[in-house]
Amino acid sequence: MCRTKARTEARLTAHLRTFTACCGAAYAGSMSTPGPPLGAHTRAATIVMEASNEPGWGMFVWLAVTTDVRGAELCALRWDDVDFDLGALTVRSATGLRRVPLDAQTITLLRAYLAHCAAQAAILGIERHPAAYVFSTTPDGGTAPSPDEFAGRYTRMCAGLGWAADLDRPPHCPTTDLVAAGVDVRVFLWRLQRGLSRIQRRPRA
């Protein structure tokens, strides 16, 4: 029992160190001076910051806005499909596979989110699924999210902001333009940290 607890604590410490390092890199990358807001991109920035109130949902919407990957394809995305070294996603669809390049800031955020997911599972004493989905709604990552549920959530969120919107047609813009239009990556990461803090404060069985 003591050895199991020690291994769990060691895994948690390692995941938290990775998460902290990713946050530091993203903070540094967010300190460059942005250009002026770019009109229509302001709406995308507002949507992303609203979604970031929940870490997994915020990362999902970030990718929906900054890439050409459709909502259903993001729901099917597994961590094995994320190439952190080359900075790309392997997207699976009915027509086959395609590679989607990612910018350095998005890769850093994905690293931080992966560390967040791993730390969350360690805190709860749960083993991660070996082929975990990126946006699974379960701590082990073994269950794919429902595309219909995510599409409905996106529509409701945007309606709450005063806009009619469809997840299959989100406002697309590059990461640099999101930052220029008002997305604060430091806030995004702080919300990831806050999510872990809430989990750590839960009483353990």
C-alpha positions as CSV (number, residue, x, y, z in Angstrom):
1,M,0.0,0.0,0.0
2,C,2.8,2.4,0.9
3,R,4.7,1.6,-2.2
4,T,1.6,2.2,-4.4
5,K,1.1,5.5,-2.7
6,A,4.7,6.4,-3.2
7,R,4.5,5.6,-6.9
8,T,1.4,7.6,-7.3
9,E,2.9,10.6,-5.5
10,A,6.1,10.3,-7.7
11,R,4.0,10.3,-10.9
12,L,2.0,13.3,-9.7
13,T,5.2,15.2,-8.9
14,A,6.6,14.5,-12.3
15,H,3.3,15.5,-14.1
16,L,3.1,18.7,-12.0
17,R,6.8,19.6,-12.9
18,T,6.0,19.1,-16.6
19,F,2.9,21.2,-16.3
20,T,4.8,24.0,-14.5
21,A,7.6,24.0,-17.2
22,C,5.0,24.2,-20.0
23,C,3.3,27.1,-18.2
24,G,6.6,28.9,-18.0
25,A,7.3,28.4,-21.7
26,A,3.8,29.6,-22.6
27,Y,4.1,32.7,-20.3
28,A,7.4,33.6,-22.0
29,G,5.8,33.2,-25.5
30,S,2.9,35.4,-24.6
31,M,5.0,38.4,-23.6
32,S,5.6,39.6,-27.1
33,T,3.8,42.8,-28.0
34,P,0.7,42.0,-30.1
35,G,-0.4,44.1,-33.1
36,P,-3.8,45.9,-33.2
37,P,-7.0,43.8,-33.0
38,L,-8.1,42.5,-36.4
39,G,-11.8,43.1,-36.5
40,A,-13.6,39.8,-36.9
41,H,-11.0,38.0,-34.9
42,T,-12.3,39.8,-31.8
43,R,-15.3,37.5,-31.8
44,A,-13.1,34.4,-32.0
45,A,-11.0,35.7,-29.1
46,T,-14.1,36.2,-26.9
47,I,-15.3,32.7,-27.7
48,V,-11.9,31.2,-26.8
49,M,-11.6,33.0,-23.5
50,E,-15.2,32.1,-22.5
51,A,-14.5,28.4,-23.3
52,S,-11.2,28.5,-21.3
53,N,-13.2,28.7,-18.0
54,E,-13.1,24.9,-18.3
55,P,-9.6,23.5,-19.3
56,G,-10.6,20.7,-21.6
57,W,-13.4,22.7,-23.3
58,G,-11.1,25.7,-23.7
59,M,-8.4,23.6,-25.4
60,F,-11.0,22.0,-27.7
61,V,-12.4,25.4,-28.8
62,W,-8.8,26.7,-29.2
63,L,-8.1,24.0,-31.8
64,A,-11.5,24.4,-33.5
65,V,-10.7,28.1,-34.0
66,T,-7.0,27.9,-34.9
67,T,-7.1,24.9,-37.2
68,D,-9.3,23.5,-40.0
69,V,-10.1,20.4,-37.9
70,R,-13.9,19.8,-37.6
71,G,-15.6,19.3,-34.3
72,A,-16.3,15.6,-34.8
73,E,-12.7,15.0,-35.8
74,L,-11.5,16.7,-32.7
75,C,-13.7,14.5,-30.6
76,A,-12.0,11.4,-32.2
77,L,-8.5,12.8,-31.6
78,R,-6.2,10.7,-29.3
79,W,-3.0,11.7,-27.7
80,D,-1.2,9.3,-30.0
81,D,-2.3,11.5,-32.8
82,V,-0.5,14.5,-31.4
83,D,3.2,14.8,-32.6
84,F,4.8,17.2,-30.2
85,D,8.2,17.0,-31.8
86,L,7.0,17.8,-35.4
87,G,4.2,20.1,-34.2
88,A,1.3,18.4,-36.0
89,L,-1.9,16.5,-35.6
90,T,-2.8,13.3,-37.4
91,V,-6.6,13.7,-38.1
92,R,-8.7,10.7,-39.0
93,S,-11.8,11.0,-41.1
94,A,-14.0,9.0,-43.5
95,T,-11.7,10.1,-46.3
96,G,-8.5,8.9,-44.6
97,L,-5.7,10.6,-42.7
98,R,-4.3,14.1,-43.0
99,R,-1.6,16.0,-41.2
100,V,-2.5,19.4,-39.6
101,P,0.5,21.6,-38.6
102,L,0.4,23.4,-35.3
103,D,2.2,26.6,-34.2
104,A,4.6,26.5,-31.2
105,Q,2.1,28.2,-28.9
106,T,-0.5,25.6,-29.5
107,I,1.9,22.8,-29.0
108,T,3.0,24.4,-25.6
109,L,-0.7,24.6,-24.6
110,L,-1.3,21.0,-25.6
111,R,1.7,19.9,-23.5
112,A,0.4,21.8,-20.5
113,Y,-3.1,20.3,-21.0
114,L,-1.7,16.8,-21.3
115,A,0.2,17.3,-18.1
116,H,-3.0,18.6,-16.5
117,C,-4.9,15.5,-17.6
118,A,-2.2,13.2,-16.3
119,A,-1.9,15.0,-12.9
120,Q,-5.7,15.0,-12.6
121,A,-5.7,11.2,-13.0
122,A,-2.8,10.8,-10.5
123,I,-4.6,13.0,-7.9
124,L,-7.7,10.8,-8.2
125,G,-5.6,7.6,-8.2
126,I,-6.8,6.6,-11.7
127,E,-4.6,4.9,-14.4
128,R,-4.7,6.7,-17.7
129,H,-5.9,4.7,-20.7
130,P,-3.0,3.8,-23.0
131,A,-4.9,5.2,-26.1
132,A,-6.6,8.1,-24.3
133,Y,-8.7,10.6,-26.2
134,V,-7.5,14.2,-26.0
135,F,-10.9,15.5,-25.0
136,S,-12.4,12.6,-23.1
137,T,-14.9,13.5,-20.5
138,T,-13.6,10.8,-18.1
139,P,-10.4,11.1,-16.0
140,D,-8.8,7.9,-17.6
141,G,-9.3,9.3,-21.1
142,G,-10.8,6.1,-22.3
143,T,-14.2,7.5,-23.5
144,A,-14.5,9.6,-26.6
145,P,-16.7,12.7,-26.2
146,S,-20.0,12.9,-28.1
147,P,-19.7,15.2,-31.2
148,D,-23.4,16.1,-30.9
149,E,-23.1,17.0,-27.3
150,F,-20.0,19.2,-28.0
151,A,-21.7,20.8,-30.9
152,G,-24.7,21.7,-28.8
153,R,-22.5,23.0,-26.0
154,Y,-20.7,25.3,-28.5
155,T,-24.0,26.6,-29.9
156,R,-25.3,27.3,-26.4
157,M,-22.1,29.0,-25.3
158,C,-22.1,31.3,-28.3
159,A,-25.8,32.1,-27.8
160,G,-24.9,33.2,-24.3
161,L,-22.5,35.6,-25.8
162,G,-25.1,36.9,-28.1
163,W,-24.1,35.1,-31.3
164,A,-25.7,32.4,-33.4
165,A,-22.9,29.9,-34.2
166,D,-22.2,26.4,-35.4
167,L,-19.3,24.3,-34.4
168,D,-18.8,23.2,-38.0
169,R,-18.3,26.8,-39.0
170,P,-16.3,28.5,-36.1
171,P,-14.5,31.8,-36.7
172,H,-11.1,30.7,-37.9
173,C,-8.0,32.8,-37.1
174,P,-4.3,32.1,-36.3
175,T,-2.9,32.1,-32.8
176,T,-1.1,35.3,-33.3
177,D,-4.3,37.0,-34.3
178,L,-6.1,35.6,-31.3
179,V,-3.5,37.1,-29.0
180,A,-3.8,40.4,-30.9
181,A,-7.5,40.3,-30.5
182,G,-7.4,39.9,-26.8
183,V,-6.7,36.3,-25.8
184,D,-4.4,36.3,-22.8
185,V,-2.5,32.9,-22.7
186,R,-1.5,33.5,-19.1
187,V,-5.1,33.6,-18.1
188,F,-5.7,30.4,-20.1
189,L,-2.9,28.6,-18.2
190,W,-3.9,30.0,-14.8
191,R,-7.3,28.4,-15.3
192,L,-5.6,25.1,-16.0
193,Q,-3.7,25.5,-12.7
194,R,-6.9,26.5,-10.9
195,G,-8.6,23.3,-12.1
196,L,-5.8,21.2,-10.6
197,S,-6.0,23.0,-7.3
198,R,-9.7,22.3,-7.0
199,I,-9.1,18.6,-7.6
200,Q,-6.2,18.5,-5.1
201,R,-8.5,20.0,-2.4
202,R,-11.1,17.2,-2.8
203,P,-11.2,14.7,0.1
204,R,-9.6,11.4,-0.8
205,A,-11.2,8.1,0.0
